[in-house]
Amino acid sequence: MFHSSSPNPYPLFRPGDLNAFFGLIIDNLTQLVILSGVLIGVFGFPADLVLTQILPGCVVGVVIGDLAYTRMAVSLARRTGRTDVTAMPLGIDTPSLFAFAFGVIGPAFVLTRDPHKAWAIAMAAIVLTGGLKSALAFVGPAIRRAVPRAGLLGPIAAIAILLIAFFPSLRIFHHPIVGLVSLVIILTAIIGKIRFPWGIPGAFAGVLVGTMLYYLLHLFGLSAQGTEPHADFHALQAALPLPTLSFLEGMSGVLPFLPVAIPFALAVVIGGIDVTESAAAAGDDYPTRRILLTDGIATLVGGLCGSVVQTTPYIGHPAYKGMGGGAGYTLLTALVIGGAGVLGLLAWLVALVPEAAVAPILVFIGLEIMAQAFRATPGEHHKSVALAFVPIMAYLVLVEVKGALGNVGVVPSALKADWAAAYQGLLLMANGFLITAMLWASMLTFIIQRRLHAAAGYAGVAALLTLFGVIHSPFDDGRLFLPWQLAAEAGVSWPLQIAAAYGIVVLLLLTWGRSLDCKESISQ
C-alpha cells in the first residue's frame, strides 16, 4: 500500500522523518496550548469545555489534513518513481489563531456570557471559513498561473525570516545556554550536514540536549531568572470529537464576526498557493487545487467537530525536505496529535519541553525557506522578493508596538502627533500584509519585465481590495467594510486615499506602457 512499484520503492518512513516530525508536532502542539491558555486564562472559559471538547475538535482538522497530504506524497512518488518526495506539512494557522481567539470566540463570550453559545458562534465561523476556502480552491490554479514566482515566494520568504525565525530567536535569549547550544547543534547537523554522534537526527538531538541542559541547570540552581520550569499539568481527560450540528446554534450570531474571519480565510488561500509554488520549486509539484481543497475540507470538518481555529498548509516544505522528511513525518504528526487530543495529553507534551530548546528548529525553518525563495527566483527578480518583506516588516513591528502599548496600559487612540501617524501607517500597511506583499512583488516583477500593462492590472486589483479592507484596513481588528460605510466612520478616509493612489498608478502605468509599446514598435 505504501510503496511504489518502481525499482526503488518509496519508503513510508525514513530517518529524516524524525527530524521533520519533531519540528511539525511541536509547532502544532504549541498553538493548541496557547489557545487553551487564552480561552481559559484571558476570557475565563470553563477548563473542562476547552480541554475535553474544543481542543479535541481543533485536532480533527490537523489529523485529516496531514493524513491527506501523506497520501498525496505517496501518490506523487508512485507517479514519478521518485524516492525523495516530501509531504506538504499542515497545521494550525498561527495568525488566525489569535484572530479567532481575540476577535471571535472571546468577544462572543463577553457578549453572550454563555461559553456554549460563544463556542457555537466560533464553530459557525470556522465552518463558513472552511466552505469559503474550499470554494476558492477551484480558482487557486488560475491564481498560481497568473502570479509570477517572485510574487508567490517573496511573501513566504519574508514571513519565514521575519515571523517564523525572528520571534523564536527571542526565546533563545530567554535561556541562552539552552537555546544557543540547541541552535548550533541543529544548524551543524542539518545545514552543515555533519552527522551528530550515534546517528541521532539533528533536530531531535538539538531539542534533547537543550532539554537536558534546561533541567540540569534547574537542578543545580543555575537557571536564568524567570526561566524555571512552570509546567501546568492538567488532569487527563479523554474525549472523542465527533461531528455535530451545534454550529447551527451560532449561525444567528456569527455575522458580526465574519469581517474578522474572512480576511484570514483569504490569507490562508493565498498562502496555500504560495507554499504550493514553494514545494514545486523544491521539486515536489503538487496540484494547487487539491492542496487548497484538502485544507478547506479539513477546516470545515474540524468546525463540525468543535474546532475554533482554521488549518493551513504550513510554510516550510523546503525546510522539512532539508531535514530529510518524506511522507512519514506528516503521518506521525496526524497519529500523535490525534492521540494526544483524544487522551488529553496536549498540555503535558508541550509543558515538558522548554521553548528555548525548540525555538532553534523554527529558526532553521525560516532560514531554509528564505534561501529557497531566492534560489528559485531569477536573479533579476530578487528586488521583487525583497520588496515583499516591507508589509511583513510592518506587521512584525505592529505586533511589537501593540504589545508594548498594552504592557504600559496605553491604547493606540491616545497616541499624539508623529507617534499617532506612525502607528496609523503601520496599521495600514500591516493589515492584509500577505496579500499586499504578493501584489507589490508581482507588480515590480512585471515592471522589471517591462510588462507595464500587467503591472497596472495588479495595481488595479490592489485598489479594489483596498476599498473593501482586504488590504490596508484602517481598523485595529483588520475588519472588512463596504466603501460607503467609511463615510460614517469619523476620520477614516485612508482606504479611499490609498485606493485613489493605486488608481493613479494604474493610469500612469497604462499610459507609460502604451508609450513604451509605440517606441518598441517603431524601433522594430
Solvent accessible surface area in square Angstrom, and as a share of the most:
residue,aa,sasa,rsa
1,M,166,0.74
2,F,73,0.30
3,H,107,0.48
4,S,9,0.06
5,S,122,0.79
6,S,29,0.18
7,P,133,0.83
8,N,100,0.51
9,P,71,0.45
10,Y,0,0.00
11,P,44,0.28
12,L,20,0.10
13,F,103,0.43
14,R,51,0.18
15,P,117,0.74
16,G,11,0.10
17,D,3,0.02
18,L,66,0.33
19,N,11,0.06
20,A,0,0.00
21,F,26,0.11
22,F,32,0.13
23,G,2,0.02
24,L,0,0.00
25,I,7,0.03
26,I,21,0.11
27,D,24,0.13
28,N,0,0.00
29,L,4,0.02
30,T,36,0.21
31,Q,15,0.06
32,L,0,0.00
33,V,41,0.24
34,I,60,0.31
35,L,1,0.00
36,S,9,0.06
37,G,42,0.40
38,V,14,0.08
39,L,0,0.00
40,I,47,0.24
41,G,64,0.62
42,V,93,0.53
43,F,37,0.15
44,G,48,0.46
45,F,4,0.02
46,P,60,0.38
47,A,41,0.32
48,D,80,0.41
49,L,6,0.03
50,V,0,0.00
51,L,22,0.11
52,T,20,0.12
53,Q,74,0.33
54,I,0,0.00
55,L,6,0.03
56,P,2,0.01
57,G,0,0.00
58,C,1,0.01
59,V,5,0.03
60,V,21,0.12
61,G,2,0.02
62,V,0,0.00
63,V,34,0.19
64,I,55,0.28
65,G,0,0.00
66,D,0,0.00
67,L,74,0.37
68,A,32,0.25
69,Y,1,0.00
70,T,7,0.04
71,R,108,0.39
72,M,8,0.04
73,A,0,0.00
74,V,2,0.01
75,S,29,0.19
76,L,7,0.03
77,A,0,0.00
78,R,87,0.32
79,R,150,0.55
80,T,64,0.37
81,G,31,0.30
82,R,67,0.25
83,T,51,0.30
84,D,71,0.37
85,V,0,0.00
86,T,0,0.00
87,A,0,0.00
88,M,1,0.00
89,P,0,0.00
90,L,0,0.00
91,G,0,0.00
92,I,1,0.00
93,D,14,0.07
94,T,53,0.31
95,P,44,0.28
96,S,0,0.00
97,L,0,0.00
98,F,83,0.34
99,A,16,0.13
100,F,1,0.00
101,A,0,0.00
102,F,96,0.40
103,G,17,0.17
104,V,0,0.00
105,I,1,0.00
106,G,0,0.00
107,P,43,0.27
108,A,0,0.00
109,F,12,0.05
110,V,86,0.49
111,L,136,0.68
112,T,46,0.27
113,R,153,0.56
114,D,60,0.31
115,P,26,0.16
116,H,104,0.46
117,K,60,0.26
118,A,0,0.00
119,W,27,0.09
120,A,3,0.02
121,I,3,0.02
122,A,1,0.00
123,M,0,0.00
124,A,0,0.00
125,A,0,0.00
126,I,0,0.00
127,V,15,0.09
128,L,66,0.33
129,T,6,0.03
130,G,0,0.00
131,G,28,0.27
132,L,59,0.29
133,K,2,0.01
134,S,18,0.11
135,A,62,0.48
136,L,44,0.22
137,A,0,0.00
138,F,113,0.47
139,V,71,0.41
140,G,0,0.00
141,P,25,0.16
142,A,49,0.38
143,I,47,0.24
144,R,45,0.16
145,R,185,0.68
146,A,60,0.47
147,V,10,0.06
148,P,21,0.14
149,R,84,0.31
150,A,0,0.00
151,G,0,0.00
152,L,1,0.01
153,L,0,0.00
154,G,0,0.00
155,P,0,0.00
156,I,2,0.01
157,A,0,0.00
158,A,0,0.00
159,I,18,0.09
160,A,0,0.00
161,I,38,0.19
162,L,32,0.16
163,L,24,0.12
164,I,37,0.19
165,A,7,0.05
166,F,72,0.30
167,F,55,0.23
168,P,13,0.08
169,S,32,0.21
170,L,74,0.37
171,R,105,0.38
172,I,3,0.02
173,F,134,0.56
174,H,96,0.43
175,H,6,0.03
176,P,52,0.33
177,I,89,0.45
178,V,0,0.00
179,G,0,0.00
180,L,73,0.36
181,V,56,0.32
182,S,0,0.00
183,L,29,0.14
184,V,92,0.53
185,I,27,0.14
186,I,0,0.00
187,L,49,0.25
188,T,54,0.31
189,A,18,0.14
190,I,13,0.07
191,I,86,0.44
192,G,41,0.39
193,K,161,0.68
194,I,108,0.55
195,R,200,0.73
196,F,42,0.17
197,P,74,0.47
198,W,222,0.78
199,G,31,0.29
200,I,46,0.23
201,P,29,0.18
202,G,6,0.05
203,A,0,0.00
204,F,61,0.25
205,A,0,0.00
206,G,0,0.00
207,V,3,0.02
208,L,69,0.34
209,V,40,0.23
210,G,0,0.00
211,T,26,0.15
212,M,102,0.46
213,L,48,0.24
214,Y,17,0.06
215,Y,81,0.31
216,L,84,0.42
217,L,21,0.11
218,H,81,0.36
219,L,129,0.64
220,F,140,0.58
221,G,64,0.61
222,L,120,0.60
223,S,24,0.15
224,A,37,0.29
225,Q,180,0.80
226,G,68,0.66
227,T,21,0.12
228,E,78,0.35
229,P,45,0.29
230,H,160,0.71
231,A,39,0.30
232,D,92,0.48
233,F,86,0.36
234,H,56,0.25
235,A,77,0.60
236,L,102,0.51
237,Q,59,0.26
238,A,76,0.59
239,A,20,0.15
240,L,125,0.62
241,P,28,0.18
242,L,116,0.58
243,P,95,0.60
244,T,49,0.29
245,L,125,0.62
246,S,38,0.25
247,F,20,0.08
248,L,97,0.48
249,E,112,0.50
250,G,0,0.00
251,M,63,0.28
252,S,101,0.65
253,G,20,0.19
254,V,6,0.03
255,L,129,0.64
256,P,97,0.61
257,F,18,0.08
258,L,33,0.16
259,P,39,0.24
260,V,15,0.09
261,A,1,0.00
262,I,56,0.28
263,P,19,0.12
264,F,51,0.21
265,A,0,0.00
266,L,42,0.21
267,A,25,0.19
268,V,8,0.04
269,V,6,0.04
270,I,19,0.10
271,G,8,0.08
272,G,0,0.00
273,I,0,0.00
274,D,0,0.00
275,V,2,0.01
276,T,0,0.00
277,E,15,0.07
278,S,3,0.02
279,A,0,0.00
280,A,21,0.16
281,A,31,0.24
282,A,28,0.22
283,G,40,0.38
284,D,0,0.00
285,D,86,0.44
286,Y,5,0.02
287,P,54,0.34
288,T,7,0.04
289,R,104,0.38
290,R,112,0.41
291,I,1,0.00
292,L,6,0.03
293,L,50,0.25
294,T,21,0.12
295,D,3,0.01
296,G,0,0.00
297,I,79,0.40
298,A,0,0.00
299,T,2,0.01
300,L,52,0.26
301,V,39,0.23
302,G,1,0.01
303,G,0,0.00
304,L,40,0.20
305,C,12,0.07
306,G,0,0.00
307,S,3,0.02
308,V,1,0.01
309,V,3,0.02
310,Q,0,0.00
311,T,3,0.01
312,T,13,0.08
313,P,2,0.02
314,Y,18,0.07
315,I,35,0.18
316,G,2,0.02
317,H,0,0.00
318,P,7,0.04
319,A,0,0.00
320,Y,3,0.01
321,K,47,0.20
322,G,33,0.32
323,M,10,0.04
324,G,28,0.27
325,G,1,0.01
326,G,0,0.00
327,A,0,0.00
328,G,0,0.00
329,Y,0,0.00
330,T,0,0.00
331,L,27,0.13
332,L,51,0.25
333,T,0,0.00
334,A,2,0.01
335,L,106,0.53
336,V,55,0.31
337,I,0,0.00
338,G,14,0.13
339,G,29,0.28
340,A,3,0.02
341,G,2,0.02
342,V,48,0.28
343,L,93,0.46
344,G,22,0.21
345,L,51,0.25
346,L,7,0.04
347,A,15,0.11
348,W,90,0.31
349,L,62,0.31
350,V,27,0.16
351,A,32,0.25
352,L,91,0.45
353,V,32,0.18
354,P,12,0.08
355,E,94,0.42
356,A,6,0.04
357,A,0,0.00
358,V,19,0.11
359,A,4,0.03
360,P,0,0.00
361,I,3,0.01
362,L,43,0.21
363,V,16,0.09
364,F,2,0.01
365,I,4,0.02
366,G,0,0.00
367,L,65,0.32
368,E,35,0.16
369,I,1,0.00
370,M,54,0.24
371,A,41,0.32
372,Q,7,0.03
373,A,1,0.00
374,F,60,0.25
375,R,158,0.58
376,A,24,0.18
377,T,6,0.04
378,P,60,0.38
379,G,51,0.49
380,E,109,0.49
381,H,16,0.07
382,H,64,0.29
383,K,154,0.65
384,S,0,0.00
385,V,0,0.00
386,A,52,0.41
387,L,57,0.28
388,A,0,0.00
389,F,29,0.12
390,V,50,0.28
391,P,0,0.00
392,I,0,0.00
393,M,85,0.38
394,A,7,0.05
395,Y,53,0.20
396,L,20,0.10
397,V,62,0.36
398,L,8,0.04
399,V,56,0.32
400,E,78,0.35
401,V,44,0.25
402,K,74,0.32
403,G,47,0.46
404,A,62,0.48
405,L,24,0.12
406,G,56,0.54
407,N,128,0.66
408,V,101,0.58
409,G,66,0.64
410,V,54,0.31
411,V,90,0.52
412,P,40,0.25
413,S,100,0.65
414,A,51,0.40
415,L,36,0.18
416,K,150,0.64
417,A,87,0.68
418,D,118,0.61
419,W,191,0.67
420,A,36,0.28
421,A,68,0.53
422,A,54,0.42
423,Y,16,0.06
424,Q,41,0.18
425,G,34,0.33
426,L,37,0.19
427,L,4,0.02
428,L,16,0.08
429,M,59,0.26
430,A,1,0.01
431,N,21,0.11
432,G,26,0.25
433,F,24,0.10
434,L,14,0.07
435,I,11,0.06
436,T,0,0.00
437,A,0,0.00
438,M,10,0.04
439,L,5,0.03
440,W,47,0.17
441,A,0,0.00
442,S,0,0.00
443,M,30,0.13
444,L,46,0.23
445,T,0,0.00
446,F,12,0.05
447,I,67,0.34
448,I,58,0.29
449,Q,72,0.32
450,R,144,0.52
451,R,127,0.46
452,L,15,0.08
453,H,82,0.36
454,A,31,0.24
455,A,0,0.00
456,A,2,0.02
457,G,41,0.39
458,Y,30,0.11
459,A,0,0.00
460,G,28,0.27
461,V,68,0.39
462,A,2,0.02
463,A,15,0.12
464,L,104,0.52
465,L,41,0.20
466,T,0,0.00
467,L,49,0.25
468,F,72,0.30
469,G,2,0.02
470,V,15,0.08
471,I,0,0.00
472,H,8,0.04
473,S,0,0.00
474,P,13,0.08
475,F,21,0.09
476,D,73,0.38
477,D,68,0.35
478,G,13,0.13
479,R,77,0.28
480,L,35,0.17
481,F,18,0.07
482,L,71,0.36
483,P,28,0.18
484,W,176,0.62
485,Q,88,0.39
486,L,4,0.02
487,A,99,0.76
488,A,96,0.74
489,E,66,0.30
490,A,104,0.81
491,G,74,0.71
492,V,26,0.15
493,S,48,0.31
494,W,105,0.37
495,P,0,0.00
496,L,82,0.41
497,Q,98,0.43
498,I,34,0.17
499,A,9,0.07
500,A,59,0.45
501,A,53,0.41
502,Y,19,0.07
503,G,27,0.26
504,I,117,0.59
505,V,50,0.29
506,V,27,0.16
507,L,122,0.60
508,L,97,0.48
509,L,11,0.06
510,L,71,0.35
511,T,96,0.56
512,W,151,0.53
513,G,2,0.02
514,R,174,0.63
515,S,49,0.31
516,L,30,0.15
517,D,73,0.38
518,C,71,0.42
519,K,135,0.57
520,E,65,0.29
521,S,77,0.49
522,I,147,0.75
523,S,94,0.61
524,Q,183,0.81
